[in-house]
Amino acid sequence: MEHVLTLVIRVEKNARPEQTDALEAAAAAVLAILADDRSTGEGEWAAAMAAWQDHRIRKVVRRARGAEWARTDALPNLTVTCGTAEVRVFPPVPLDAVPKDLAKLQVTGTDFDQPTAPAVPHPGVPVLWINPALNMSSGKTMAQVGHGAHLTWLALTPLHRKEWATAAFPLAVRRTNPAHWSQLLQTALPVVQDAGFTEIEPGSRTVIADHPQLRR
C-alpha cells in the first residue's frame, strides 16, 4: 500500500517564511525523520517508514497558521526551524489514512519571496541544486529538495549519516545556472526525477544532491 509523508510549513498572515529558509527547512525535516531512532529498528515509526520507502517515496507539502498549526502538534511529528521557516514532518501514513487535521490543510498558497540573494554556501556544506530551467511553486520545490535530501541520505554510508546527523544536518539549497547544471548532470551525484503529477513534465530532473562525501 502506498504511503505519503506530509510536511507542513507555518505561514502566518503577517509572518511568511522566506523561500530559501522554507526549502532548507523542508530538506532538514526529511533528514530529521529519517535519522530519528523511532524510524529505525523496532522504533514506533519504523514499519510506516519501511512501507513508505518500499513504494514511490511520496511527499506532500501543506501550509497551516494559527489554530491549524497548533492542532498539528497534537500528532506525532518533528519540528524543524531554519531562519524564518518552521516545518513539521509527520510519519508516513497510507494515502487513505491521512489524519483529518492534515488532510484539510491547503497545498496552495506556498509561494514565498526571497528579499535578498542567499549567501554563497560555505565550502564543504552539502548543497541541493535546483534545476534553473524549471518553474515550480515553493511548495513543489520543497517536496523536490526533500527528495534530494532523501536520496543523499540513502547514498551515504552509515558513518557519514551519523556524522551529518551529529552536526544537525548542515545544508544549503540554491538555484544554479544552466552551465553549472549541465556540469552536475555529468557526475554520479543523486538526481531527483519527478513523476510529473503536478506542475512539471514527467521525468523532469529537478534537484541534484551535491554532498562532499559523494564526490570521493
Contacts in CASP RR format, 6 or more apart in sequence:
PFRMAT RR
TARGET T0000
AUTHOR 0000-0000-0000
METHOD contacts of the structure
MODEL  1
MEHVLTLVIRVEKNARPEQTDALEAAAAAVLAILADDRSTGEGEWAAAMA
AWQDHRIRKVVRRARGAEWARTDALPNLTVTCGTAEVRVFPPVPLDAVPK
DLAKLQVTGTDFDQPTAPAVPHPGVPVLWINPALNMSSGKTMAQVGHGAH
LTWLALTPLHRKEWATAAFPLAVRRTNPAHWSQLLQTALPVVQDAGFTEI
EPGSRTVIADHPQLRR
1 51 0 8 1.000
1 55 0 8 1.000
1 94 0 8 1.000
1 95 0 8 1.000
2 55 0 8 1.000
2 56 0 8 1.000
2 58 0 8 1.000
2 94 0 8 1.000
2 95 0 8 1.000
3 48 0 8 1.000
3 51 0 8 1.000
3 52 0 8 1.000
3 55 0 8 1.000
3 58 0 8 1.000
3 92 0 8 1.000
3 93 0 8 1.000
3 94 0 8 1.000
3 95 0 8 1.000
4 52 0 8 1.000
4 58 0 8 1.000
4 59 0 8 1.000
4 60 0 8 1.000
4 92 0 8 1.000
4 93 0 8 1.000
4 94 0 8 1.000
4 95 0 8 1.000
4 98 0 8 1.000
5 30 0 8 1.000
5 33 0 8 1.000
5 52 0 8 1.000
5 57 0 8 1.000
5 58 0 8 1.000
5 59 0 8 1.000
5 60 0 8 1.000
5 89 0 8 1.000
5 90 0 8 1.000
5 91 0 8 1.000
5 92 0 8 1.000
6 59 0 8 1.000
6 60 0 8 1.000
6 61 0 8 1.000
6 62 0 8 1.000
6 89 0 8 1.000
6 90 0 8 1.000
6 93 0 8 1.000
6 98 0 8 1.000
6 102 0 8 1.000
7 26 0 8 1.000
7 29 0 8 1.000
7 30 0 8 1.000
7 59 0 8 1.000
7 60 0 8 1.000
7 61 0 8 1.000
7 62 0 8 1.000
7 87 0 8 1.000
7 88 0 8 1.000
7 89 0 8 1.000
7 90 0 8 1.000
7 142 0 8 1.000
7 143 0 8 1.000
7 146 0 8 1.000
8 61 0 8 1.000
8 62 0 8 1.000
8 63 0 8 1.000
8 64 0 8 1.000
8 69 0 8 1.000
8 72 0 8 1.000
8 87 0 8 1.000
8 88 0 8 1.000
8 90 0 8 1.000
8 102 0 8 1.000
8 105 0 8 1.000
9 17 0 8 1.000
9 22 0 8 1.000
9 25 0 8 1.000
9 26 0 8 1.000
9 61 0 8 1.000
9 62 0 8 1.000
9 63 0 8 1.000
9 64 0 8 1.000
9 85 0 8 1.000
9 86 0 8 1.000
9 87 0 8 1.000
9 110 0 8 1.000
9 139 0 8 1.000
9 142 0 8 1.000
10 17 0 8 1.000
10 63 0 8 1.000
10 64 0 8 1.000
10 65 0 8 1.000
10 69 0 8 1.000
10 85 0 8 1.000
10 86 0 8 1.000
10 87 0 8 1.000
10 88 0 8 1.000
11 17 0 8 1.000
11 63 0 8 1.000
11 64 0 8 1.000
11 65 0 8 1.000
11 109 0 8 1.000
11 110 0 8 1.000
12 65 0 8 1.000
12 66 0 8 1.000
13 65 0 8 1.000
15 84 0 8 1.000
16 84 0 8 1.000
16 112 0 8 1.000
16 113 0 8 1.000
17 25 0 8 1.000
17 83 0 8 1.000
17 84 0 8 1.000
17 85 0 8 1.000
17 86 0 8 1.000
17 112 0 8 1.000
18 83 0 8 1.000
18 84 0 8 1.000
18 85 0 8 1.000
18 112 0 8 1.000
18 113 0 8 1.000
18 114 0 8 1.000
18 115 0 8 1.000
19 112 0 8 1.000
19 113 0 8 1.000
19 114 0 8 1.000
19 138 0 8 1.000
20 114 0 8 1.000
20 118 0 8 1.000
20 173 0 8 1.000
20 174 0 8 1.000
21 82 0 8 1.000
21 83 0 8 1.000
21 84 0 8 1.000
21 85 0 8 1.000
22 82 0 8 1.000
22 85 0 8 1.000
22 87 0 8 1.000
22 110 0 8 1.000
22 112 0 8 1.000
22 138 0 8 1.000
22 139 0 8 1.000
22 142 0 8 1.000
23 128 0 8 1.000
23 138 0 8 1.000
23 141 0 8 1.000
23 142 0 8 1.000
23 145 0 8 1.000
23 173 0 8 1.000
24 82 0 8 1.000
24 85 0 8 1.000
24 145 0 8 1.000
24 171 0 8 1.000
24 172 0 8 1.000
24 173 0 8 1.000
25 80 0 8 1.000
25 81 0 8 1.000
25 82 0 8 1.000
25 83 0 8 1.000
25 85 0 8 1.000
25 86 0 8 1.000
25 87 0 8 1.000
26 61 0 8 1.000
26 87 0 8 1.000
26 142 0 8 1.000
26 143 0 8 1.000
26 145 0 8 1.000
26 146 0 8 1.000
27 128 0 8 1.000
27 145 0 8 1.000
27 146 0 8 1.000
27 148 0 8 1.000
27 149 0 8 1.000
27 169 0 8 1.000
27 171 0 8 1.000
27 173 0 8 1.000
28 80 0 8 1.000
28 82 0 8 1.000
28 87 0 8 1.000
28 149 0 8 1.000
28 169 0 8 1.000
28 171 0 8 1.000
29 78 0 8 1.000
29 80 0 8 1.000
29 87 0 8 1.000
29 88 0 8 1.000
29 89 0 8 1.000
29 146 0 8 1.000
30 59 0 8 1.000
30 89 0 8 1.000
30 146 0 8 1.000
30 149 0 8 1.000
30 150 0 8 1.000
30 153 0 8 1.000
31 149 0 8 1.000
31 150 0 8 1.000
31 153 0 8 1.000
31 164 0 8 1.000
31 165 0 8 1.000
31 169 0 8 1.000
31 171 0 8 1.000
32 78 0 8 1.000
32 80 0 8 1.000
32 89 0 8 1.000
32 169 0 8 1.000
33 39 0 8 1.000
33 45 0 8 1.000
33 49 0 8 1.000
33 78 0 8 1.000
33 89 0 8 1.000
33 91 0 8 1.000
34 49 0 8 1.000
34 150 0 8 1.000
34 153 0 8 1.000
35 153 0 8 1.000
35 161 0 8 1.000
35 165 0 8 1.000
35 169 0 8 1.000
36 45 0 8 1.000
36 78 0 8 1.000
37 43 0 8 1.000
38 44 0 8 1.000
38 45 0 8 1.000
38 46 0 8 1.000
38 91 0 8 1.000
39 45 0 8 1.000
39 46 0 8 1.000
39 49 0 8 1.000
39 91 0 8 1.000
40 46 0 8 1.000
40 49 0 8 1.000
44 76 0 8 1.000
45 76 0 8 1.000
45 91 0 8 1.000
48 91 0 8 1.000
48 92 0 8 1.000
48 93 0 8 1.000
49 91 0 8 1.000
49 92 0 8 1.000
51 92 0 8 1.000
52 58 0 8 1.000
52 92 0 8 1.000
56 195 0 8 1.000
57 147 0 8 1.000
57 150 0 8 1.000
58 95 0 8 1.000
59 143 0 8 1.000
59 146 0 8 1.000
59 147 0 8 1.000
60 107 0 8 1.000
60 143 0 8 1.000
61 107 0 8 1.000
61 110 0 8 1.000
61 139 0 8 1.000
61 140 0 8 1.000
61 142 0 8 1.000
61 143 0 8 1.000
62 102 0 8 1.000
62 105 0 8 1.000
62 106 0 8 1.000
62 107 0 8 1.000
63 105 0 8 1.000
63 106 0 8 1.000
63 107 0 8 1.000
63 109 0 8 1.000
63 110 0 8 1.000
64 72 0 8 1.000
64 105 0 8 1.000
68 101 0 8 1.000
68 105 0 8 1.000
71 101 0 8 1.000
72 88 0 8 1.000
72 90 0 8 1.000
72 101 0 8 1.000
72 102 0 8 1.000
72 105 0 8 1.000
73 79 0 8 1.000
73 88 0 8 1.000
74 101 0 8 1.000
75 90 0 8 1.000
75 99 0 8 1.000
75 101 0 8 1.000
75 102 0 8 1.000
76 90 0 8 1.000
76 91 0 8 1.000
77 88 0 8 1.000
77 89 0 8 1.000
77 90 0 8 1.000
77 91 0 8 1.000
78 88 0 8 1.000
78 89 0 8 1.000
79 86 0 8 1.000
79 87 0 8 1.000
79 88 0 8 1.000
80 86 0 8 1.000
80 87 0 8 1.000
80 88 0 8 1.000
80 89 0 8 1.000
81 87 0 8 1.000
87 142 0 8 1.000
90 99 0 8 1.000
90 102 0 8 1.000
93 99 0 8 1.000
107 139 0 8 1.000
109 137 0 8 1.000
110 137 0 8 1.000
110 138 0 8 1.000
110 139 0 8 1.000
110 142 0 8 1.000
111 137 0 8 1.000
111 138 0 8 1.000
111 139 0 8 1.000
112 138 0 8 1.000
118 172 0 8 1.000
118 174 0 8 1.000
121 127 0 8 1.000
121 172 0 8 1.000
121 174 0 8 1.000
122 172 0 8 1.000
124 212 0 8 1.000
125 170 0 8 1.000
125 171 0 8 1.000
125 172 0 8 1.000
126 152 0 8 1.000
126 164 0 8 1.000
126 170 0 8 1.000
126 171 0 8 1.000
126 172 0 8 1.000
126 209 0 8 1.000
126 210 0 8 1.000
126 211 0 8 1.000
126 212 0 8 1.000
127 171 0 8 1.000
127 172 0 8 1.000
127 173 0 8 1.000
127 174 0 8 1.000
127 210 0 8 1.000
128 145 0 8 1.000
128 146 0 8 1.000
128 148 0 8 1.000
128 149 0 8 1.000
128 152 0 8 1.000
128 171 0 8 1.000
128 172 0 8 1.000
128 173 0 8 1.000
128 174 0 8 1.000
128 207 0 8 1.000
128 208 0 8 1.000
128 209 0 8 1.000
128 210 0 8 1.000
129 174 0 8 1.000
129 175 0 8 1.000
129 176 0 8 1.000
129 180 0 8 1.000
129 181 0 8 1.000
129 184 0 8 1.000
129 207 0 8 1.000
129 208 0 8 1.000
129 209 0 8 1.000
129 210 0 8 1.000
130 141 0 8 1.000
130 144 0 8 1.000
130 145 0 8 1.000
130 173 0 8 1.000
130 174 0 8 1.000
130 175 0 8 1.000
130 176 0 8 1.000
130 206 0 8 1.000
130 207 0 8 1.000
131 176 0 8 1.000
131 181 0 8 1.000
131 204 0 8 1.000
131 205 0 8 1.000
131 206 0 8 1.000
131 207 0 8 1.000
131 208 0 8 1.000
132 175 0 8 1.000
132 176 0 8 1.000
132 177 0 8 1.000
132 178 0 8 1.000
132 181 0 8 1.000
133 178 0 8 1.000
133 181 0 8 1.000
134 200 0 8 1.000
134 204 0 8 1.000
134 206 0 8 1.000
136 144 0 8 1.000
136 199 0 8 1.000
136 200 0 8 1.000
136 206 0 8 1.000
137 199 0 8 1.000
140 198 0 8 1.000
140 199 0 8 1.000
140 200 0 8 1.000
141 206 0 8 1.000
144 192 0 8 1.000
144 194 0 8 1.000
144 206 0 8 1.000
144 207 0 8 1.000
145 173 0 8 1.000
145 207 0 8 1.000
146 207 0 8 1.000
147 192 0 8 1.000
147 206 0 8 1.000
147 207 0 8 1.000
148 190 0 8 1.000
148 192 0 8 1.000
148 207 0 8 1.000
148 209 0 8 1.000
149 171 0 8 1.000
149 209 0 8 1.000
151 190 0 8 1.000
151 191 0 8 1.000
151 192 0 8 1.000
151 209 0 8 1.000
152 190 0 8 1.000
152 209 0 8 1.000
152 211 0 8 1.000
152 214 0 8 1.000
153 161 0 8 1.000
154 190 0 8 1.000
155 190 0 8 1.000
155 209 0 8 1.000
155 211 0 8 1.000
155 214 0 8 1.000
156 164 0 8 1.000
156 211 0 8 1.000
156 213 0 8 1.000
156 214 0 8 1.000
157 213 0 8 1.000
160 213 0 8 1.000
164 170 0 8 1.000
176 184 0 8 1.000
181 208 0 8 1.000
184 208 0 8 1.000
184 210 0 8 1.000
185 191 0 8 1.000
185 205 0 8 1.000
185 208 0 8 1.000
187 208 0 8 1.000
187 215 0 8 1.000
188 214 0 8 1.000
189 208 0 8 1.000
189 209 0 8 1.000
189 210 0 8 1.000
189 211 0 8 1.000
189 214 0 8 1.000
189 215 0 8 1.000
190 208 0 8 1.000
190 209 0 8 1.000
190 214 0 8 1.000
191 205 0 8 1.000
191 207 0 8 1.000
191 208 0 8 1.000
191 209 0 8 1.000
192 205 0 8 1.000
192 206 0 8 1.000
192 207 0 8 1.000
192 208 0 8 1.000
192 209 0 8 1.000
193 203 0 8 1.000
193 204 0 8 1.000
193 205 0 8 1.000
193 206 0 8 1.000
194 200 0 8 1.000
194 202 0 8 1.000
194 203 0 8 1.000
194 204 0 8 1.000
194 205 0 8 1.000
194 206 0 8 1.000
195 202 0 8 1.000
195 203 0 8 1.000
196 202 0 8 1.000
196 203 0 8 1.000
196 204 0 8 1.000
200 206 0 8 1.000
END
